[in-house]
Amino acid sequence: MKIQILGGGCAKCKILEEKTREAVSELGIEAEIVKVTDMDDILDMGVMMTPALAIDDGVKSSGKVLTKDQVIDILKSLV
């Protein structure tokens, strides 16, 4: 599983990355977590507001910081 955190490196992006790492760890799943900071790449994915969360190149959330439990719910729906 490839999880992408999309954003320019702002505080909200860092929090989303932290909550995503916590969720992955709690679920015990194997995932590659990648930060995408290039705005052209972010726009190419259709994201207009960051931070955003994409899983296997599909955007699951944008414009808000998810809680760990929200990330867990998204991940559970995919596995």
C-alpha positions in Angstrom: 0.0 0.0 0.0 1.3 3.4 -0.9 0.1 6.3 1.2 0.8 9.9 0.1 0.6 13.0 2.3 0.1 15.9 -0.1 1.1 19.4 1.0 3.8 22.0 1.0 5.2 21.0 4.4 3.0 23.2 6.6 2.2 22.4 10.2 -1.2 20.8 9.2 0.6 18.6 6.7 3.0 17.4 9.3 0.2 16.6 11.7 -1.6 14.6 9.0 1.6 12.6 8.4 2.0 12.0 12.1 -1.6 10.8 12.5 -1.3 8.6 9.4 1.9 7.0 10.7 0.1 6.3 14.1 -2.8 4.7 12.3 -0.6 2.5 10.1 1.3 1.4 13.2 -1.8 0.7 15.2 -3.3 -1.4 12.5 0.0 -3.2 11.9 -0.2 -2.9 8.1 2.7 -2.5 5.7 2.6 0.8 3.9 5.0 3.1 2.2 4.3 6.7 3.4 5.5 9.3 1.0 5.3 13.1 1.3 4.4 14.9 -1.9 5.4 18.6 -1.8 5.6 19.5 -5.5 2.6 21.6 -6.2 2.4 20.5 -9.9 2.1 16.9 -8.7 -0.5 17.8 -6.1 -2.6 19.7 -8.7 -2.2 16.8 -11.2 -3.9 14.6 -8.6 -6.9 17.0 -8.5 -6.2 18.4 -5.1 -7.0 22.1 -4.6 -6.6 22.3 -0.8 -3.9 20.7 1.3 -3.2 18.8 3.4 -4.5 15.8 1.5 -4.3 12.1 1.9 -4.0 9.7 -1.0 -3.9 5.9 -0.9 -2.6 4.0 -3.9 -2.9 7.2 -6.0 -6.6 7.8 -5.0 -7.3 11.0 -3.0 -9.3 10.1 0.1 -9.3 13.5 1.9 -8.3 17.0 1.2 -8.4 20.3 2.9 -8.5 19.0 6.5 -6.4 17.3 9.1 -7.8 13.9 9.8 -7.6 12.3 13.2 -5.9 9.0 13.7 -9.3 7.3 14.0 -10.4 8.9 10.7 -7.3 7.6 9.0 -7.9 4.2 10.6 -11.5 4.1 9.2 -10.2 4.9 5.7 -7.5 2.3 5.9 -9.9 -0.4 7.2 -12.3 0.3 4.3 -9.5 -0.6 1.9 -8.1 -3.8 3.4 
